[in-house]
Structures are given as C-alpha cells and as structure tokens.
C-alpha cells in the first residue's frame, strides 16, 4: 500500500522551529542529517502506515487513529485516514507532548 502523505501546517511550523534550534545549537550539517532521517521515516510510512505505535498521551484519551514513530531524537505524530497519512507533529522526543498540545489548543481558540 502506498499512502498519500500530507504534512499539515502545524508540522511544517515544527520543522522550522526544529531547524532553527539545531542550526543555532549544533550545525547546518546536523540539521541536514536530522532532516534526511525525518524524510526517510516519512517515506517508509507511505508503505507501512501502521508501523508506528499509539502515543501514550493519545491512548489514554482513546484516540487510536494517531500513531507515532521515532526518528533520531524526534517524534513524528501522524494520523491515518483511508488512503492518506496526515503528519500533525514533528517534535523533539524529550519535549513534553501534553504541554505542546495544550499550547496548540490555546493558540486556536
């Protein structure tokens, strides 16, 4: 199965923040390596969309349509709907997801 991938605006914003952080604190080469790994994981999801696990934070809320995969030190949180995979979040795996989700929710209100 080859899924269509849609990277949502929120995930695009995450990538920009991640790039700024990595370039500022490490190097452009580190960013390029990180970005290449993220793209490879997303390409793999096109073929194996259910390869990821349900994030603990979402499982507690009974939201089993959301899944996550780890790419280096980053989490990619996505949703599978029919033949489309929606990338919602790309964030550092050490970041508190609950706080991130709360900030996003407050931003939309």
PyMOL commands that set and color helices and strands:
alter all, ss='L'
color gray80, all
select helices_A, chain A and resi 9-25+28-47+56-59+97-108
alter helices_A, ss='H'
color red, helices_A
select strands_A, chain A and resi 4-7+66-71+74-81+84-92
alter strands_A, ss='S'
color yellow, strands_A
deselect
rebuild
show_as cartoon
